[in-house]
C-alpha cells in the first residue's frame, strides 16, 4: 500500500524535535510495526524555515515541504494571518499534496492536521 501523510508539523533540520510523534507514526507504518506489512510512505508538510530543504529523505521516508511566506514562524504562531498568507498556505500545500499523490500513485492520504 502506498500512503501519503499530510501533516501540519514534521521534524526538520532546523527543528529536529518538532512533531517527532508524527515521524514515529510514519516510521512505524513504513516499517510494518505490529506485524503488518510495511507501507510505502511519504510525507507532505509545511516548510517553516528557509534553511530547511523542500525535499529530503528522513530515515528512508521521502519528505516534501511546501513553501509559504512563514517568516520563520509556524502558521499557528502568527498573530493575525492575512487572507493572502492563508491562501498561499492552503494553495501551496494542496498543490504539493496532489503532486505527491499523483507521482507516487498513492492509495490513501493520512491527514494529521491539528492547528
N, C-alpha and C positions, 0 to 999 in steps of 0.2 A: 504494500500500500504506500502511495506517495501522499505526504501530508505537508501543507504549508502552515506554519504557526504565525499568526498575525498578533503582534503584541505592542503595547504602548511603552514597554521598557525591556531592555535586554543588556547584559553586560557588554562593555566596550573597552578598548584600550584606555580611554580617559576615565572610565568608571567601571573597573573590573568586578566590583562587588555589587553593582546595581542589578536588582531583579535576578539574583542567582537562582531563586526558586523556579523561575521560568526556564532558565537554562538547564537546571536539574531535571525538570519535567521533559524538556526536549531531548536531552541526552538519554533519559530512560526510555522514551519512545523509540529513539534511533537505535538503542542497544538491545531492545527486546526484553526489558525488565519484566519480572513476574512470569517468566516462562513463555511470553508471547513472541511472535515472530518480530524481528527488527523491522522498523519502518524506514523509508526513505524520507527524511525530514529536512526542511529548510525553514528559515526564519525571515520575516519582514518586520522591521522595527524602525522607529524614527532615529535620525542622526541628530543628536543634540549638540555635540561638539564638532567644530570644523576639523579638528585633528583626527577624528575617527574616520576610518575608511568607509566608503559607500558599500564596498563588498569585502568580505573576509570569510575565512573558514575558522570556526572555533571548535576545537575538539572533534573535527571531522564533519561538523554541521555547517553548511553554507548559510551565511547571514547577509541579507541585503538591507541596507539602511536608506530610508528615503529622506531627502533633504527638505528642509523648510526653514524660513528665517527665524531661527530659535534664539540667536544672540547668546548661545551657550546655556539656555535655560530650558527645562522641560516645560511642556505646554501648561501643566498644572501649576507651575511656579510663576507664570506670567500673570500679573495682577488683572489686567483688563485686555485680553487679546482682541485685536481688531478683527473685523469681519474678513479683511484681506488675509491676515495670518491664519485664521481658522480655515478659510477656503484653500489656502496654499497647503496647509497640513493635510486636509482631507483629500484634496486632488492628488497631491504627491504620493500619499500613502495608498490611495486606491489605484493609481497608475502602476506603482511598483507591485502591488498585490496581484493585479490582473496579469501583469507581465510574468511574474514568478509562477503563477498557476498555469499559464499557457506554456511557458518554456519547459516546465517540469512535468506537464500533463498530470497535475495533481488530482488525486481522487477526492480530497477533502481539505477544508480550511478549519483550523482550530483557532478561534479568536480568544485571546486572553487580554482583555481590554478594560481595565478599571481605572477611571480617572476621577 
